[in-house]
């Protein structure tokens, strides 16, 4: 099963749409609620990152019998120092984003903690690609 969602940078109104849609599908497939929670945390955090930091992005979801793969490809400023961005509490969110309750610097660490596989690549002034997997049969 494959799904694709488009995200617009700065559009906090629709943040969480993809994660809520994927959650519904996983519930219908009777996926373990603990695994659903992990997938939804990863996906929601990634959606927020795209909305808060990028110009636009696309989410690709691939649900198979053994794993759920989430790939996000965004167009934006990129991440100049991924190791620094992975530190809990580090954030480059604007004050406006922080005032809305986002940008605490926990997004990437939360994604990594909830994923069985985590891959991130970024090119400054181009964008970022994040690919995670959660295995269903563990």
Residue pairs with C-beta under 8 A, 6 or more apart in sequence:
1 25
1 61
1 62
1 63
1 64
2 60
2 61
2 62
2 63
3 18
3 21
3 22
3 25
3 59
3 60
3 61
3 63
4 58
4 59
4 60
4 61
5 17
5 18
5 21
5 58
5 59
5 61
6 56
6 57
6 58
6 59
7 14
7 18
7 47
7 50
7 51
7 54
7 56
7 57
7 58
7 59
7 74
8 14
8 51
8 56
9 50
9 51
9 52
9 53
9 54
9 55
9 56
9 57
9 74
9 76
10 51
11 51
12 51
12 100
12 102
15 44
15 47
15 48
15 51
16 44
16 47
17 47
18 43
18 47
18 59
18 61
19 40
19 43
19 44
19 47
20 40
22 39
22 40
22 43
22 61
23 36
23 39
23 40
25 63
26 35
26 36
26 39
26 63
26 68
27 36
29 63
31 136
32 136
35 68
35 134
35 136
38 114
38 115
38 134
39 68
39 70
39 114
39 134
41 110
41 111
41 114
42 70
42 110
42 111
42 114
42 115
42 132
42 134
43 59
43 61
43 70
45 106
45 107
45 108
45 110
45 111
46 59
46 70
46 72
46 107
46 111
46 130
46 132
47 59
47 72
48 102
48 107
49 107
49 108
49 130
50 56
50 57
50 72
50 74
50 76
52 93
52 94
52 97
52 102
52 103
53 74
53 76
53 77
53 92
53 93
54 74
54 75
54 76
54 77
54 127
54 128
55 74
55 75
55 76
56 74
56 75
56 76
57 72
57 73
57 74
57 75
57 76
57 127
58 72
58 73
58 74
59 70
59 71
59 72
60 69
60 70
60 71
60 72
60 73
61 68
61 69
61 70
62 68
62 69
62 71
65 136
65 137
66 135
66 136
66 137
67 116
67 133
67 134
67 135
67 136
68 133
68 134
68 136
69 131
69 132
69 133
70 130
70 131
70 132
70 133
71 129
71 130
71 131
71 132
72 128
72 129
72 130
72 131
73 127
73 128
73 129
74 127
74 128
74 129
75 126
75 127
76 127
76 128
77 124
77 125
78 122
78 123
78 124
78 125
78 126
78 127
78 128
79 85
79 120
79 122
79 124
79 128
80 122
80 124
82 120
82 122
84 90
85 92
85 108
86 108
86 109
86 112
87 105
87 109
88 105
88 106
88 109
89 104
89 105
89 106
90 105
91 98
91 103
91 104
91 105
93 102
93 103
93 105
94 103
97 103
98 104
108 120
111 118
111 130
111 132
112 118
114 134
115 132
115 133
115 134
116 132
116 133
116 134
116 135
116 138
117 131
117 132
117 133
118 130
118 131
118 132
119 130
119 131
119 132
120 128
120 129
120 130
120 131
121 128
121 129
122 128
122 129
